[in-house]
């Protein structure tokens, strides 16, 4: 469910990931995806939902494509149901290499 995204971000979790990671779960059933990401990224603050403003460094993880977010952030499809959105140049560069 989140393993592919974690595998990609694990290499940078101690260096360039921001302290807060946003998680959007389209099913929003009991926050299952939210808690799974909290388990994998246990030293980070996991915020449920989409950021209200894009004036800070953002990493947003989603289980569906979010067209309105791809207008604001760079979008990377990890698998059929895993997407990463970010505006952090170092992470964008990293994602373009993997």
RAJOGI-V947098 format. One record per residue. N is the residue number from 1. OMEGA is omega in whole degrees, -180 to 180 (* if undefined). Layout:
((N,OMEGA) (N,OMEGA))
This chain:
((1,179) (2,-172) (3,-179) (4,178) (5,179) (6,-179) (7,-180) (8,-176) (9,-177) (10,-178) (11,-177) (12,-174) (13,-180) (14,-176) (15,-171) (16,176) (17,177) (18,-178) (19,-180) (20,176) (21,179) (22,179) (23,175) (24,179) (25,-176) (26,180) (27,178) (28,179) (29,177) (30,179) (31,-178) (32,-180) (33,178) (34,-178) (35,177) (36,177) (37,178) (38,177) (39,-179) (40,-179) (41,-171) (42,178) (43,-178) (44,174) (45,179) (46,-178) (47,-180) (48,177) (49,-178) (50,179) (51,-179) (52,-180) (53,-179) (54,-177) (55,176) (56,178) (57,-172) (58,163) (59,-180) (60,178) (61,-175) (62,176) (63,177) (64,175) (65,-179) (66,-175) (67,-179) (68,178) (69,180) (70,173) (71,-177) (72,-174) (73,169) (74,-177) (75,177) (76,177) (77,-177) (78,177) (79,-177) (80,-177) (81,177) (82,-179) (83,175) (84,175) (85,179) (86,173) (87,-178) (88,-174) (89,-179) (90,179) (91,176) (92,179) (93,179) (94,-178) (95,179) (96,180) (97,-177) (98,*))
